[in-house]
Amino acid sequence: MRRFAQAALLVLSGLGLLHAALFTDLYLNLVKPGMRPLLIASGAVLVALGAWAAAEAWGRRRTGGARDDHDHGHGHGHGHGHGHGHGHRRRPDGGGSGDAHGHDHSRVPRVAWLLFLPVLSLLFYAPPALGSYTASREPAKAVAVEEDGFDPLPATSPLPITLTDFTQRVQQDRSRAVGKRTVVMTGFVTPAPGGEGWYLTRIIVSCCAADASSVKVLVHGAAAPKADTWVNVTGTWHPGGTLGTASAAVALDARSVAKAPKPSNAYMDALPLTS
């Protein structure tokens, strides 16, 4: 990979980051919103480094074109009519003189060209957000213990609630208030093993997609929509175990399931948007 290709790789990497973080919301498929300024700064630095590398390579080519390719020929005449020429040529990268055997040891392996594939994907095909494939291969996130008790639930019906809050109320709220309420939650569909219901799921990240974890609520009483479909599910707690303790089932008897628009930031457990 020559210097100009290396410079192009830096520039394209920077443009890919700037495109994802500055002009679109695609960066939210990879990191939290708070990482946006860092991505923009990183993209700008990569573009600047690539431009500097390209300018340096161009300057070396211009200044070295006449000098570095100059051959010094030495002719030795002998009575036998044999001429011996010794050519010395400087390397194109500005190094010292060397033998012109055609070997360029400054090049990297050809496989390095594959680095352009993920870079170009940022510009033309952004990776999708994590979904049911990831959620189905890991256990649900352990919900933190509520130490200060729970506030009374609003009188709204159905009650908009997050999957995390529903899980806490089901397994930790000794007042068992959620067991008597109709709730509505939003998430995407994840198939359940064994075909017994399906999971309403949210994926949560602390920093980026690499540390993602999922929170799930098992849905009963409604046919499973297509995997990764975002839905609003309205229903009541599905009895199982002792409500208000860790033995309680984090499950819902669905009364209705309606498609919902995918949120721009899919990596947070937010309240559903209801009319």
Beta strands, then each sheet from edge to edge (+ up, - down):
strand 1: 89-90
strand 2: 97-98
strand 3: 159-160
strand 4: 183-191
strand 5: 198-204
strand 6: 213-220
strand 7: 230-237
strand 8: 251-259
sheet 1: 1+ 2-
sheet 2: 3+ 4+ 5- 6+ 8+ 7-
end
